[in-house]
């Protein structure tokens, strides 16, 4: 995180037991207090880190601990789906970083100034 970036975070989580799903709503307010403009933001998507045996997390688990996750049933792994990201109530495009399925990149239309 940049030294001059102030972050406020609110979220709510609802458990859907019938679908074995968590519905998460999160609001993040970023304030740029630095002298630099900011345009790209990166967020960690922990649940999606468990979605594939090829993710950096699963590779690390296989190296350091055991292979149960790596060899586990795909339907038992976590994942993120239906992700919608909005800025000022306007839905925006986002992307995952190549070879890092647990990192989401958001690029603003215009630079976030002080």
C-alpha positions as CSV (number, residue, x, y, z in Angstrom):
1,X,0.0,0.0,0.0
2,X,1.3,3.5,-0.9
3,X,2.3,5.6,2.1
4,X,-0.3,8.3,1.3
5,X,-3.3,6.0,0.7
6,X,-6.0,6.0,3.2
7,X,-8.3,2.9,3.1
8,X,-11.7,2.4,4.8
9,X,-13.4,-0.9,4.4
10,X,-16.9,-2.1,5.2
11,X,-18.3,-5.5,4.3
12,X,-21.2,-7.9,5.0
13,X,-21.3,-11.6,4.5
14,X,-24.4,-13.8,4.1
15,X,-24.2,-17.6,4.4
16,X,-26.3,-19.6,1.9
17,X,-26.2,-23.0,3.4
18,X,-28.3,-24.7,0.7
19,X,-25.7,-23.7,-1.9
20,X,-22.6,-23.9,0.3
21,X,-21.9,-20.3,-0.6
22,X,-21.0,-17.0,1.0
23,X,-22.4,-13.8,-0.6
24,X,-20.0,-11.0,0.2
25,X,-20.7,-7.3,-0.3
26,X,-17.7,-5.0,0.3
27,X,-17.3,-1.3,0.1
28,X,-13.8,0.2,0.0
29,X,-13.1,3.9,0.1
30,X,-9.7,5.0,-1.0
31,X,-8.3,8.5,-0.4
32,X,-5.1,9.5,-2.0
33,X,-3.1,11.7,0.4
34,X,0.2,11.3,-1.4
35,X,1.8,13.6,-4.0
36,X,1.5,10.9,-6.7
37,X,-1.5,10.2,-8.8
38,X,-2.8,6.6,-8.6
39,X,-4.5,4.7,-11.4
40,X,-4.0,0.9,-10.9
41,X,-5.1,-1.0,-7.8
42,X,-4.5,-4.7,-6.9
43,X,-6.6,-6.7,-4.6
44,X,-6.1,-10.2,-3.2
45,X,-8.9,-12.7,-3.8
46,X,-8.2,-15.3,-1.2
47,X,-11.2,-17.6,-2.0
48,X,-10.1,-17.8,-5.6
49,X,-6.6,-18.8,-4.6
50,X,-8.2,-22.2,-3.7
51,X,-9.9,-22.6,-7.1
52,X,-7.2,-24.5,-8.9
53,X,-4.4,-26.9,-8.3
54,X,-2.3,-24.7,-10.5
55,X,-2.7,-21.5,-8.3
56,X,0.4,-20.2,-6.5
57,X,-1.2,-21.1,-3.1
58,X,-1.9,-24.7,-4.0
59,X,1.6,-25.1,-5.4
60,X,3.0,-23.8,-2.2
61,X,0.8,-26.1,-0.1
62,X,1.9,-29.0,-2.1
63,X,5.6,-28.1,-1.7
64,X,5.5,-27.3,2.0
65,X,2.8,-29.5,3.5
66,X,0.9,-32.2,1.8
67,X,-0.9,-33.0,-1.5
68,X,-4.4,-33.4,-0.2
69,X,-5.5,-30.0,-1.6
70,X,-3.6,-30.5,-4.8
71,X,-5.2,-33.9,-5.5
72,X,-8.6,-32.9,-4.0
73,X,-11.9,-32.9,-5.8
74,X,-12.4,-29.7,-7.8
75,X,-16.0,-29.2,-6.4
76,X,-14.6,-29.1,-2.9
77,X,-12.3,-26.1,-3.6
78,X,-13.2,-22.5,-3.0
79,X,-13.6,-20.0,-5.8
80,X,-15.0,-16.6,-6.6
81,X,-17.8,-16.2,-9.1
82,X,-20.2,-13.5,-10.1
83,X,-17.8,-10.8,-9.1
84,X,-19.0,-7.3,-9.9
85,X,-17.0,-4.2,-9.1
86,X,-18.4,-0.7,-9.2
87,X,-17.0,2.7,-8.8
88,X,-19.5,5.4,-7.8
89,X,-22.3,2.9,-8.7
90,X,-20.9,2.3,-12.2
91,X,-19.8,-1.2,-12.9
92,X,-16.2,-1.4,-14.2
93,X,-14.0,-4.0,-15.9
94,X,-11.4,-5.8,-13.9
95,X,-8.9,-8.6,-14.7
96,X,-6.9,-11.3,-13.0
97,X,-3.1,-11.1,-13.2
98,X,-1.5,-13.7,-15.5
99,X,-0.2,-16.7,-13.5
100,X,-1.7,-15.2,-10.3
101,X,-5.4,-16.2,-10.3
102,X,-5.8,-14.7,-6.8
103,X,-4.9,-11.2,-7.7
104,X,-7.4,-8.7,-9.2
105,X,-6.3,-5.6,-11.0
106,X,-8.5,-2.5,-11.3
107,X,-7.5,0.4,-13.5
108,X,-9.3,3.7,-13.1
109,X,-10.5,5.8,-16.0
110,X,-8.7,8.8,-14.6
111,X,-5.9,9.2,-12.1
112,X,-6.9,9.4,-8.4
113,X,-5.2,12.7,-7.3
114,X,-4.7,14.1,-3.8
